[in-house]
């Protein structure tokens, strides 16, 4: 049996695990990441790639803890995209330098004063003419358009960039071949890996980070931990592909405190763009089957853009579960979440944009527990495979499995 000493083992290869791996290695820790399926294959590659500055959460008219905790995230990510931040993301493709928000003229008075307030200055700006997205320049459109300081990333290139920079520390291990040895105080003493054709591996970590999204529940069960509790908030997203789709990265403001729809645009394998549609449409559609959800999406898009023909469009839906720490009344969490139990850290970023916040919280928990880098560097790679990457929106639209 091969025995390996390491400072940290990260369980999960989505944005939470990959960012944590990069963050801790940069801080000098010896880290291994274990993924039981595909990198980014859960929530990360199913997200729309929006790095929020929190404005969509201010639609109720008041800034909350959530909008404040996330306000600096676009700038944090931009510095990383330039190679000047805490993680080098220069290989990541940016789909749009801005995200937008639009409303019908009848709703303008509800937002004009609030969006123009001093506390939001520099985070949102009313725009006209050619500054607007192409579809909202049409003379038939009579509403207002705002430019946010949010950015939109290609999540597949994000996952690839993070993973390839640390390829020698990332391994695929199926759940049935990975076992935690936990003592009575919920300390993970060792991780056993048994895989056909290779000698068993025993990893001795000083800390284990549970960063597996909805998979955290299985890890909590394996470790005998009763808390924290996890909630799943489901979405029924919609994909539309058409031969003549303009770029659109925007929230449509309705009468609700949530965006009526949120649209992002993604490349496809055949060169025709894909609109990926979320927002309230995706939240209320969780009880519908695919056909009814598509029918509702068709009605929404036709109602929002009556001057544009989408005849011949192809439609698909995608169900996504957002895994989060349980909140009172099933609400959205205000921030990324990281909590230490024994020598295990349980984390959820709660949204893509807050991955840096999660990484910082995890680093601070290690430092508070006086866990400093001390394990020897891994001299010989483990006899395990590097995981495949998960499917992109383009792959999913094309029906690839």
Secondary structure, 3 states (H helix, E strand, C coil): CEEEEEEEEEECCCHHHHHHHHHHHHCCCCEEEEECCCECCCCHHHCCCEECCCHHHHCCCCCCHHHHHHCCHHHHHHHHHCCCCCCCCCCCCEEECCCEEEECHHHHHHHHHHHCCHHHCCCEEEECHHHCCHHHHCCCCCCEEEEECCEEECHHHHHHHHHHCCHHHEEECCHHHEEEEECCCCCEEEEEECCCCCCCEEEEEEEEEECCHHHHHHHHHHCCCCCCCEEEEEEEEEEEECCCCCCCCEEEECCCCCEEEEEEEECCCCCCCEEEEECHHHHHHHHCCHHHHHHHHHHHHHHHCCCCCCCCCEEEEEEEEEEEECCHHHCCCCCCEEEEECCEEEEECCCHHHHHHHHHHHHHHHHHCCCCCCCCCCCCCCCCCCCCECCCHHHHHCCCC
